[in-house]
Amino acid sequence: MARFPIGLPRRSGYLTPMLVDSHCHLDFPAFAHDRDGVVARARAAGVGTMLTIGTRLSAFPGVRAVAEAYEGIYCSVGIHPHEAEAEPDVQAAQLLAYKDDPKIVAFGETGLDYFYEHAPRAAQKANFRAHIEAARSAGLPVIVHTRDADADTEAILADEMGKGAFAGVLHCFTSGARLARVAVELGFYISFSGILTFKKTEALQAIARELPLDRLLVETDAPYLAPLPHRGRTNEPAFVVHTAAKLAALRGIGADEVAAATTANFHRLFARARPFAAAPETAHAG
């Protein structure tokens, strides 16, 4: 039986507009047994393009292989702040070696995580700046992870922007309103995950309600952070429809408008990624 997400109407045999999952980890072991099924369920739910994220240079071949295996799936290359000590001393030149690969649309994820602090802060900062330098040089965006590090994230973004413009996104945003505002003023995008659907996230929901729609993305961060009504399950790209629906409800607009806006925003930021064009039978599979 065909499945149509709320707010994504059937038009001329297609689900339009299609959503994008702007941040997921399809190379992770959670998907190894059923990756084809995960992708098929995403497409059936109206999720066309997916961006699978690099977290270690040593594991990047697996990330790249997933992107190569499917139309409409792209990847990033980078070192997560948790891995900044395990894979130390990364230089922009190492990242730039990947810049011409047509499947690679961004550098990262990188940034600062002071909640877990799996790596020393100095190593995280150096790692972050190397990714920004590569992004600026290549003209590709940078994907930023920030947790409990608003002040230092703001300071590094502002300082690096003073050296020359670069684009990027604060992914899985859970920080404060000030960092969101500063990031948007610097030309960044803000991406919301399933956390937006959780109870007791009123402050985050207020930020999502007030930011400019043309600066917003949606993501799963799968296999983590499944949105309501799937919280506690392994997350997958199909579930991004629930985050989009919550964002639409918060802003008092249709889910189709959110889908159209966040998809357009994704392709504006990740310009190398081509829009996914689903055949009618693919769009209604499942």
C-alpha positions, -999 to 999 in steps of 0.1 A, spaced: 0 0 0 14 34 -9 23 57 19 21 95 17 35 117 45 12 143 59 14 175 39 32 159 9 4 156 -17 3 133 -47 7 153 -79 10 137 -113 23 104 -99 50 120 -78 54 129 -41 61 166 -43 79 183 -30 105 157 -18 123 162 15 161 160 21 177 143 51 206 167 54 226 146 80 226 109 86 252 81 90 243 54 66 277 37 69 271 29 106 267 -8 116 231 -2 126 222 -2 89 246 -28 76 219 -56 75 192 -36 57 207 -5 40 187 -11 8 156 -13 28 164 19 47 169 38 14 138 23 -1 117 33 30 131 68 28 121 71 -9 86 57 -2 82 84 25 91 111 1 127 116 11 148 120 -20 183 132 -13 203 120 17 237 133 30 257 106 48 284 121 70 321 115 75 333 113 111 368 98 107 392 99 78 402 63 85 366 53 80 358 75 50 361 47 23 330 32 38 311 65 38 321 70 2 311 35 -8 275 41 5 272 73 -15 285 57 -46 260 28 -43 229 50 -46 216 78 -67 207 109 -47 230 100 -18 260 123 -12 286 124 15 310 146 35 345 140 46 359 150 79 368 143 116 342 146 143 353 165 174 351 132 194 378 119 171 401 149 172 426 132 195 423 97 179 430 113 144 452 143 154 469 170 135 446 170 105 456 197 81 435 215 55 456 200 28 446 165 38 409 174 34 415 193 2 427 161 -14 390 151 -16 376 184 -29 370 173 -65 351 141 -58 316 147 -72 300 127 -44 316 149 -17 296 180 -10 310 193 23 337 190 49 328 177 84 313 170 106 337 190 128 333 214 156 333 214 194 317 191 220 323 201 256 295 178 269 314 146 264 349 160 258 362 128 243 391 149 229 410 178 245 395 212 237 427 224 220 426 194 196 390 201 188 396 237 181 426 229 158 405 203 140 376 228 136 398 255 121 414 231 96 380 221 83 371 257 79 403 265 61 396 236 37 360 248 32 371 283 24 397 272 0 375 247 -19 343 267 -19 325 238 -1 304 242 31 314 230 65 291 209 87 294 219 124 287 199 155 285 220 186 274 210 221 278 230 253 303 251 234 283 281 222 308 308 232 338 291 216 319 281 185 307 317 180 342 330 186 358 306 161 332 312 134 335 350 137 373 349 137 375 325 107 349 345 88 372 375 92 398 356 73 375 351 43 339 340 37 328 304 39 294 286 42 281 260 65 254 246 88 251 241 125 237 206 125 213 189 150 209 223 166 203 224 203 223 255 213 210 289 224 192 316 206 223 338 205 244 313 186 215 307 162 212 344 155 249 349 151 253 319 128 225 331 106 240 366 105 273 350 93 254 333 65 251 299 81 221 275 80 205 258 111 194 222 109 169 206 133 167 169 141 141 148 159 149 165 191 126 192 179 97 168 184 106 159 220 87 170 250 102 198 271 121 214 242 101 246 243 132 268 240 145 250 210 110 251 194 109 289 199 142 292 180 128 271 152 97 292 151 115 325 148 145 319 125 142 328 88 127 298 69 152 303 41 180 293 66 165 261 79 173 224 72 159 192 86 178 160 94 177 127 113 213 122 125 203 86 120 207 61 136 204 84 166 176 107 179 145 92 163 117 117 165 83 111 180 64 89 175 95 66 169 116 78 199 136 49 213 139 31 179 168 31 155 163 63 135 164 63 97 160 89 70 123 81 64 116 96 98 127 131 89 91 136 77 81 139 114 106 166 121 94 185 90 58 182 102 67 195 136 86 224 121 55 232 99 32 231 129 55 254 150 55 279 122 18 276 113 25 266 76 19 235 56 44 206 56 47 209 18 59 244 23 85 232 48 96 205 24 100 229 -5 119 254 16 143 230 33 150 212 1 157 244 -17 179 255 12 198 223 11 206 226 -26 216 262 -22 241 253 5 253 220 -9 253 232 -45 272 201 -58 243 178 -49 218 174 -77 181 172 -69 168 137 -68 142 129 -94 122 98 -85 103 77 -110 66 75 -101 68 38 -92 98 45 -69 80 74 -52 51 51 -43 69 19 -34 64 4 0 
